[in-house]
Amino acid sequence: MTTTHLPLEGILVLDLSQFLAGPYASLRLQDLGARVIKIERPDGGDLSRSLYLSDTMVDGDSTIFHAINRGKESLALNLKDPNDMTALKVLIAKADVLIQNFRPGVIERLGLGYDQVNEFAPHIVYGSVSGYGPDGPWVKFPGQDLLAQARSGVMWLNGHSDDGPVPFGLAVADMFAGANICQGVLAGLVRKGISGQGSHVETSLLESMVDFQFEVLATHLNDGGRPPQRSKFRSAHVGLSAPYGVYPTANGYLAIAMTPIDHLADLLEIVDLKAYADRPDTWFKDRDEIKRLIAGKLVMENTEHWLAILQPHDIWCSKVLDWAEFLNEEAFLNLDMLQSVENAMGRPLRLTRSPLRINGARASSTAAAPKIGADSAAIRAEFKL
């Protein structure tokens, strides 16, 4: 990986985690210049290697595994083998960061809990990701994204009011937990640079979902416990008034964000909408009725027609793009966020790049995810394990 002038150059990260949250955190650290060694079981490795994302596999490993573990090194260790455990402790003593997402209690039984590691590596920044925190009545439940969404209340924010609970179409709990632990690890590295002492950074899928909802939870907590109120029609945000939503047009969809109703009434020439124009108090209370008026007008012309009318007047709106359209947009191509990497068999894969630019440059990788233990011999020799 290209690490020249990246801020974490020289930082060694040991990633004992699997699936998404922990590996996402180490991926972000790698994109900032850190060297990441992935510790895997010799017999199967990270379970996400065989976790199907649709039915796409590349030389035996899932595409999601390649996407989230690109450019990392793989050291195969059996943590139940005393010799391998000794080797891992030697490596930990030389590392800067350790990330793990074992169920609470498991890592301690292996002898690698934070307090145990702190005895021989007090400098380590130790990141822990769990499902629901280190203790409590849910601690033994599987820390899985859909289940964390289900328990957090977030499913009642999506879809329309008659839809029942609607999950996100992405593993948002995993992704936000990974981003949060990365943020905490970076803070820990700053502290280590000042004092030489490490720290234990913890988060969970559930805590990350609570934080994700802080905007709407603030209303709930300070408004008599009022539950989230999804629109019955064209719902897009439980806390925002009309016209906020996505509307069908004659040839696609148009998204309209925060916009005064009086502006829309004039620009769209909707006579019945003028009744709400000077009554902002109705824009939330009567948002379904207002949205139906807007929808009835927008569906009569194509998206480009409405954009030509609305955008010159600084109305916050956008065509709703699918992936085929988005990936070919000049605005996306200008960001240069795709890269071509090669897997162990020499097969090229197209993957995304880091969302961060450092001093104007975006980090890139040349290698996809490694085969299990592909770097074991070299790492053992380098660190005398």
Order of alpha helices (4+ residues) and beta strands (2+ residues): beta-alpha-beta-beta-beta-alpha-beta-alpha-beta-alpha-alpha-beta-alpha-alpha-beta-alpha-alpha-beta-beta-alpha-alpha-alpha-alpha-beta-alpha-alpha-beta-beta-alpha
